[in-house]
Structure formats: structure tokens, C-alpha cells
């Protein structure tokens, strides 16, 4: 049994806090090869829940699951030029089998647009066959130079949706719809508030007409791109000759979209809610919602009896609970529950039982609540809802508070240095974005769809050209 | 919209029947690279259901899901010699990234014993940390020379369980337990009866002490290994230095197991139940359980009204149904429902409605049943149960009927040629097994745990040595 190690505080060193927390919280272990991680039961349980919930939402809007191969033959990837040039440096390449060189190379998928393109080509004859709205839950690989558990790993898990449509408007509407599905899910289940918007030309997906994104703010102020939805237009359908007979009986290229969220969401969850005691898992996504801790159980047989009763009443309500039966001290068990982010813990001891009471401790506020035995279940139900909404509320407060306006480059630099997001008028080019990133570390996160921030400045903070375009900049994971 | 093509009959050419059926039944498409397939919504839906149901059974016995990396570093795979030599010729190898050669090669996992070994090593200190009972649902790759959709593909999906224990007995009991979990699942959900047994030394898993297997019989008489459970003893824990402090405070190597079922089960399901009209999906694993077909709906408005009512009453009972709204003929819709293996279809037409009746057609027996409108739901519920048990019963009858005794090699050859499984006394060596396979195409499937077949012969059918060992031979997929 591992001992609990001291966690570096967030204020001291946020990056160190993060790795301390994920290791001590039994979320991950490093894999056998560089840049790879092992999802331990706690983190994979969260991903499993994300999959179950999102998959249900997908199916409600007609998404069907499929599964396409891992490997992309060399000739296939070269068909869409922007796409291949975007991914080329990161492609893990299979060149031999059993020590023998292959006549053709295969790339491990970094994403599957080209595989779906090659598949769709043979599935469609007329507009009657459209739309095809497919999704897969798979692993992908991008040979990143710098890696960070959950946030940027060489292999990661995700869902990637790929669709083709007879009509551009329908495809564009779906691109938007999926961003809304992601937004609702991330806010309502992961309790992470996001800013919705469109990526600049420079930051859009390689091969897309445009890219929508949801951006979340971590506790250190950095942005984390948490989900993207791409309108591909006819870029891939032309490259892959995906045509259909339209209602006028003429051949036309179909219109595509693709969209995905990944195991980065686990990183987002940890860095949005976690505190100096460990992670905090929002109740709606937590597998174990309540830890039950017995005090002096060997000295008072009422303790185990009540503990079992409470456990059973929670299970009957569909609330997953666990009784910590280890031979550790009660203090250890409490700290252990906290570091693993269980939303609530119940402490059952003889003294409180004398008054027919137990203690419930909230993981988010650490508040201790004395509750009558006959009110435990109802209190738990209410507290779980409270925690869920409180986590979202606190995170939204932080998000709103930390987005600031910059009117010129000097203000911009100061705000970025302070860990703020900057919202500002921006008319710069891709080259300007590259330069700003080199100088400040900040990149454009999105052109937000809605903002209730009134920017009086009429000109671009950087080029001083007059512009209507409002852009959010931030340092990002 | 694709037309339905003629399906080769099973009698004419079973292999051709199989490919006709899976293509026309929209189960798969060939992938962009040789030996790879695409799981279309129907087949992936079945796999999704297999995953959901099995995963629940796993969790009931304490299995936890994790996720380990796809790539195995070269040095790691070489640690267990029997294991590496078993898999080496099939290993897809990553040697370069973005056109640049890597300093170390990486193998795409053919299975993950070594990755789990490397992981477990760091997770265990004392017997208190054991057992670890982990599982992952992932893709693996084995570069097979000959491939067959679902049955043998270069990439396939599976679950692989990996466990370590402080006690050999406990590990051996789990090895057995998992075989029982598989047996129950395959028989009760997929309606596929199996023979449980142990693999011979020659056929066991590379690196295992012994291998348990469940073997199913396809409609052409061939065997299909449908699930395996391996007792690994200390083979991997010694190679990977997985030790724990036992109760006497001495360091000891842990005891391991691994076990898995794969997307081969889809092939087993198709070839166990399918007929000349297409596949048949057992109700308990089918996503769509009932197809509803409207006759003359444009001429009689009662048809659509009743169709909607029946649909809704089925959905309310938790029975997934679909109304075929395409503009095809009723005959096409019926054939389409049959080829996709939907357990039941309901035909709703004006003539039967005049008598307050609809027709229900069973996919397994093709029997047509006239049912009063107010009895539809209850009849459907009953029929779904009937179909489930009938499919299992028919398959078990075939299995029992086709296992025959051979007393000598001549009888053996004739039976194998006739497509039978042969049960017989066998004392031969690995070399004998290789020779028999070369001469007859048959391999040892297992040493069955239980058999009520009385084999009078005291000697091995092949070596003529006296032996108690009963073995089943068959041609296999």
C-alpha cells in the first residue's frame, strides 16, 4: 500500500501540483514508452462515464457508431494536401513486420478523415443514401515532442464523428449542433464552463473550411481547447471523389463535417476543480459518489451496522458508495477520499451515533454537516446536486473574472503575463499570430460567438487597423 | 441505395455464403489496407452490446477497467522468451516518425501481457496490494497472412483481462471463473453452445502454464475458438520482476492470469445462426429487435396509425423497434429485415386490420403468426424469448450430433472429411499434432472438461499407446 505523499500547492507550482495530484490520486501511471500513460481505474472510470453519457446524446440525434482501422496506407494520406502537411511530422510509421521491410508504409491514424473518406466513397450513390452520421470511439497517435499526462500524450483516446451530407447548410448546421452537444455535456456533467467560438484561419484544423471550438479556463488561467467541430465543406469529398446523384440526377460532391472530444477532458476536469488536497470529481461523472468511513468500529458494533445500512440505502437510490474497509486510520481514509476526489464522505462514529447523527463532509467546500440518521439519504441527494452546481458556478465566476480587455500590445502583454485571457479587437495575419505567440506565449483561442463584454476600441490592438473582429488570446495547454 | 444481391446458399459454398451475407447484411466493408475491415453500425452495435453486458458481469466480480498504451518498446517484448517467439512474425513495427528513423523500434501490441507486466511491477509492494484484477477494451494487431472478416483480421477489437495474485490457487480459480463467465455469456446472450476444455501443450498460449478455451461449432462443422483464459503462473512475474512481500514478510513473485474474447464472436454468431436469407441476431444481443413494415399505408390511414401505436408500445416496454419508412416495396422491406437478422418483423396491412390483426414473422423459423392487435406486445415479448432459446437449442442439437468417436486414424480421417468433430483418446506429441494437421487439416481443439460420450477404446487412435486423455479434434477457423 502506497503512502500518501505531500502535494505541492497550486500557488507554489501549478504544474508540479498537477503531477502530484494525478499520481497520488491514482489517476495514471507512466507507460513503458515515452509520452505514454496508463489510465488507472479511477481515470478510466471517468472516461467510461463520459463515453456512456455522450454516446447516448449522440444516438438521440441519429449518430451511429462504427469502427475503422488503425492504419492508414501511405498513398491514402497524401490525397488531401493541407491535411497531410498538418500532420506529417507527428506520424508514427509502420515500415516492417516481423523484421521484414514492407513494400508500403502505414501510418498510425492521427485522426481518420482520410479513412472515412475512402469508406464513404463506396457507401453513397444518391441523395437517398445521405446523410451518413458516423462516430467512433478509438485511440489515435500523434508523436508530440512535449507531453503532459491527459493533456498532451502521444496516444490518446477520443471519439471522432465523421459525416457526409447532400446539402452544405445541413452539414454546417450539424457542425454547430455538435458544438452545442459538447458545450451542454461539458458544462452540465463536467461542470466546466466554456467559451464557444470559431478558430482563426491560422488555428483551424488542417483541411477544414472552418473550426468551431469550446475553450475552458484552467485554475492557472491557461486555456484548454476542450472540443472541436469542423466544417470540411467539399475538401475531403473532392479529394476522395465522394459523389452522389442529387435530386436533379446530377453528380455532386458531398459536404462533410468532423468533430471530437478526447481524454484531454480529464485534464480539464482536474485543473478546473482540483485543490491542494487533490482532485474533485463532479458528482454526475463520478463512479463512486460517497465514501463511507467508520470510526472505532471495533469498539462499537453500532458503527458497522449503521455503515452497512447507509451503504445499502444509497445503493438502492442508485448512488454508488464505498465503505473503506482497509486497516488504515480514519485520518488516512479521509485524506484518501479527498485526494481521489469523491464528492462526499460520511464519517460514522460512536459519539455522533449517541445523538443519532453522522457527519457528512463535502469535497468541494470541505464543510462538515451533522445529519440525523433518518435524513442521510435525502441529504446526500441534495448535496450531490449542490456540489455539481457549485463547482460550475465557482468555475464560471473565475472564467468571467479573468477575461480582460486589452487596448494595445503593452496592456496585452501585462494581462497575459498575469495569467489572464485577453479579449480584444484583432485584425492581424497568421504571421502576426505567430509573432505574438513567440513574444508572449499567447495564441488566439477563438473568435467568440457571444460576448457581453463591450470593447470600445475600434482598432486592432496589434496592427491598429480598424476592425470588427473580436478575438480571445490566452496561453494554452 | 444498394440493391439486395443474391446470396449463395450455405450448401453450395459456405465460405461464399459467409461473405455474401456480411456484405449484403451491411455488417462490414473492407478497409483501406489489406486484411482490415470496417465495422458498420449493425456489427459495431452488436459489439457495443457485447461490451456493455460483459463489462457489467466483469464488474460484478471485481474487475476494474484500465487502458494501457498501444506501443510496446522493443526491449520490453524480449523479456519473456516463449511469448516473443510466439508472436514475433506477426508484429507490426513502428521504425520512423515523420520520415525520420527512431533510435528504438516500437511494436503495435499483439496482446498486452508485457505492458501489464511492466505496469504491475510498480503497483505492488505487499500482499495487501493484491489481487489486481484489471481489464481493457482495446484494439490489437497481428499481421496475419490469410484473413477473413471478423474471424481473422490483422487488427481486431477485444477485451483483455490481466490479473496478479498473491496466491497460485486464487489465480487458478480466477482462470476457471473467467471461462465460466464467457461460457454463460456466449450461451445465454449469443445463443452459441460451447465445449469447455483445456488446450494441449502444443496449442496453448505462448507464455502460459495452461490455457482454457471455449470452442463453438459453426454450421459448416468447423470449430471456432471463442474465448480463452490463461493461467500464467509466475512466467511473466519472474520475467518482469513482479514481487510482493508475503505474510511472512518474504519477497515472492506474484501469480498471473490473462483472458479475452474478441470480435471473432461476431463471426461465430453469424456462422452459428445464419441461414440462406441472411444473418440471425439473437434477441438478447440485437439492438433492433423488431422491424415494422406498413402495407398500403398510402391507401389506408389506419396502417400508419396502428404502426405508430405498436412502435410506441414496444418502446415503452424497452423493446427497440424500427418502422421502415423507405419508399421500397413491402417485399423488399421483408427481405431487408431478414438479411439484417432482426429477430421479428411485424407486417401491418388493411386486410388484416379489418380483422383487428397483424402478422408477426419470426426470423429463426420464418413462421407467420396472426395476432390480435391487443395482444401484440405480449406476443412479441414471448416470441423474443422463444427465439432466443430456440436458437440455442438448435445449435446445441447440431453440436451434439456432429461430435463423433474415432477409434483409429482411418475413421478419424473420414469423420474430419465429413465435417465432424472427432472425440478420441490421444497420447500424441506436438509433432504428432502437426503431422495430423498437415494430413487432415484438423487440430486439437481441447481436452474437454466434461463429456458424456463413452469412449471404449483404451488406446490412442494415432500412436496406439494406452492413455486416459480424451481430446477433441476438428478443422477450425
Interface residues (C-beta under 8 A of the other chain):
Chain A: X1 X2 X29 X31 X32 X33 X36 X37 X38 X39 X40 X41 X44 X45 X47 X48 X64 X65 X66 X67 X68 X69 X70 X71 X72 X73 X76 X88 X89 X90 X91 X92 X93 X94 X95 X96 X97 X98 X99 X106 X108 X114 X115 X118 X119 X122 X123 X125 X126 X128 X129 X134 X138 X139 X141 X143 X155 X157
Chain B: X1 X2 X29 X31 X32 X33 X36 X37 X38 X39 X40 X41 X44 X45 X47 X48 X64 X65 X66 X67 X68 X69 X70 X71 X72 X73 X76 X88 X89 X90 X91 X92 X93 X94 X95 X96 X97 X98 X99 X106 X108 X114 X115 X118 X119 X122 X123 X125 X126 X128 X129 X134 X138 X139 X141 X143 X155 X157
